[in-house]
Amino acid sequence: MMMNETTPVRAGAVNVPYGHVIGNEKWKGSQIAHGIQGKVTLILEDGLGVVDFHLSNRVCVLYISEADLVAGNGFRRRLVRFRNACNLQGIVIVEKTQLSDQYFPEVQKFVVLELGMSLLPVANQGEAAQLIIQLVQEQTKDRASNPFLDKKRPKFLEASVLQTVQQIPGVGKTKALLLLQRFGTLHQLCNASVQELEQVVGHALAQQIHKFFTHTK
C-alpha cells in the first residue's frame, strides 16, 4: 500500500479506550479489519500517518506485508519516519511467507537491532488480526490489575525479543537473559560499549557482540 501522508504520525495524542483499536482508514474492508472487529471494537480513522493500528495511547502497530517486502526498501523509510517522529512503542508485524521468507532475517535485524522496535511474524492478515486481539486483551488485563503499569510488555513480545538476542553468534538463552536483564531493551543493548558488555558476558564475547552490532549498523 502506498503511503501519501504528509506527516508520519497524527499530531497530538490518540486516545484509545480500553478494549478498542483505532485503525487506519486504508484497512477498511480488509481481512485484518474483519478479523479484529467483533472480538474488540475497531474504529477506522483518517490521518494516522504511517501507523496502521493504535492499540493504546502508547502502543501501535505498523504492518509490513509480503508485497512490501518484495517491492524493496520503501517500508524501511516508513519505519524510520515513525521512529524519528515519536516515542510511541511501535510493534512491527511482518508477513513471513514462502515468498518473503528470504527477506525476513535482514528485516529482523533492521527492525529490532537498528530501530529497537518489537517484531512479530505472521503468515497472513487473518493471523495478524488474532495477534492484535491478543495484544489488546493482554494490555487490558495488565491495566485492570495495575492501572499504573502502562508500559508493561506482553509476555509473547518478551519471548520474541529473547529469541532475537539468541541469534547473535555465541549468545545462548542464559546469556541472552542476562543481557536483557542488564540493558532492558534491544536498543540499549545495541548501543552498549565493550566495557559495559564485558561486565555481563566477559571480554571475548563482549567484543564479538559489539562487532556484530557495529557490522549490522
N, C-alpha and C positions, 0 to 999 in steps of 0.2 A: 504494500500500500504506500502510495506516495505521500510524503509529508510536505504540507504547504503552510504550516503555521508560522506566523510572524514571530512568536515568542515560544521558547522551549517548554515553559510550564505556565499555568494560569497565574496571573498576578494576584497576590493575596492568598489567604488560606482557603482550602477546600474543606468544608465542614461535612463530614461523613457520619451520619447516625449509626449507632451500633446495629449490626446485622444487615447493613446496606453496602452496596458497591456503587460507586459513581463511575460510569464508563464513558469512553469517547464515543461520540455520535457515529463515528465511522463504522462501529461494530453492529449497528442496527441490522437485524435480520440474519446475523451470522450464527454459526453453530455454537460458538463460545457464549454468545449472548443468550441463546435459547437454553444452553446448559446451566447457566448461572441462575436465570430467572426461575422462580418457584422455590428454590432452596433458600436463597436470600433475595432481598429486594434490589433489583438492578435499576438504576436511574441513568439514562443516557443524556449527555450534555455536550454542547459545542465548547470550544475554547479551552480544551485541556492541554493543548500543545502536543508534545511528544509522548505524554503519558497516556497509556491505554486504559488503565483501571486504577482508581483510588480505593484502597481497602479500608483506610482510616485517615485521620488527619495527618499522619506521619508516614504511612506506608503506601506505596503504589507499585503497580506492575507495568513493565514495558515488555511487549510481546514481540518476539522475533520469529517470523515464520520461515518455513522451508524456502519459500520464494525469496525472502530477504537474504538468506544465507547464500543461495546460489547466485543472486543478482550481483553481489560484490560487497563493497565496504560502506554502502550508504547507512546501514544500521549502526556502524561504528560511530559515524559522525553524529547520529541521533543520540546515542548513549552519552557521548562526550558533552553534547549540548546540555543534556539533562544534568549530568554530574556537575558541570560548571555553573549551572543556573540556580541550584537549590541544595538544601541539606536534608531533603526527604530520604527515607530509606527506600531505595529502589530495588525491587526484585525483578530480575530478568528471566522470563520464561522463554525457552528456546525449543522450537520443534526439531527434535532429533530423529530423523527418519533415515531410511536406507539411502536416500539421495543426498541428504545433508550431513550424514554421519562423518564424512571425511573432513568437513569444516569444523566439527564440534571442538576438538582439542584446542585449536587456536582461539576459537571464540571463548572457550572456558578460561584460558589464560588471560585474555584481554579483559573480560568482564570482571573476573574475580581478583586476579593478581594486579592488574594495572589500575582498574577503576575502583576496586574494593567493594563491589556490589555482589549480592547473592544471585546465584544462577541455578535454575531448576529446569531439567529437560522434560519434555513431554512428547508423546507420539503424534498428537493431533489436537485440534481445538476442543474436542469433547473431553479429553484428559486434562487439558488446561483449565476448563471450566470446573471440573471436580477439584483440582488443586486450589483454585481461587476460593472455592467454597470452604475447603478445609482451612485455608489461611484465615478467612473471615471468622469462621466458627471458633478456631483456636484463640484468636485475638479476643473475641467476645468473652470466652471463658476466663482468660487471663485477667481481663479488666473487671469482670464480675467478682473474682476472688480478691483482686487487689487493684483498685482503680488508679493507684499511683504508679503502677508498673507499666507505663505506656510504651516503653521501648523494648519489652521482652520479645525475644525472637522465638518463633515456633520451633518445636523440637526437630522436625524434619529438615528445617533450614540449617540447624546446627550440624546435623548429620551430613548434609551436603557440603558444608564448609570443611568439616573434618576430612571427608573423602578427598576434597581438592588438595588440602595440605599434604596428604599422604602421597600425592603424585609427584611431590618434589623428591628427586633422587636421594636415597639414603634416609628418608624420613618415614618411619613406620607409624602405627597407630599411637603407640605410647609417646613418642617424641612429638607427634602432631598435637596430641592433647596438651602436652607440656608447653608447647609453643603458643597455642591458643589461650591457655590459662595465663601465660605471661604477657602476651601482647594484646589480647582481647579481640582484635579483628584482623582480617587478612590484609587490610590496607596498612595497618600499623606494622604487621609482620613484614610486609613487602618493603617498608621503608626503614627497617631496623638496621643498625650498624653491626659489623662483625663483632665488636666488643659486647654489644647487647645480646646478640645471638649466642655467643660462646658461654655466657652465664647459664644458659639453659641446656645446650647440646654439646658443649665442648668446642675447642678451637677448629679442628679439622672440618667437622660438619657445618660449623658456622660459616666458614669460608665458602664451602660448597653451596650452602643455601643463598648466601649473599651473591655469589657469582650467578646462580640460577636466576634470581630476581633481576640482577643488572642486565643479564643477557636478554631476559624477557622484555624489559623496557626498551 
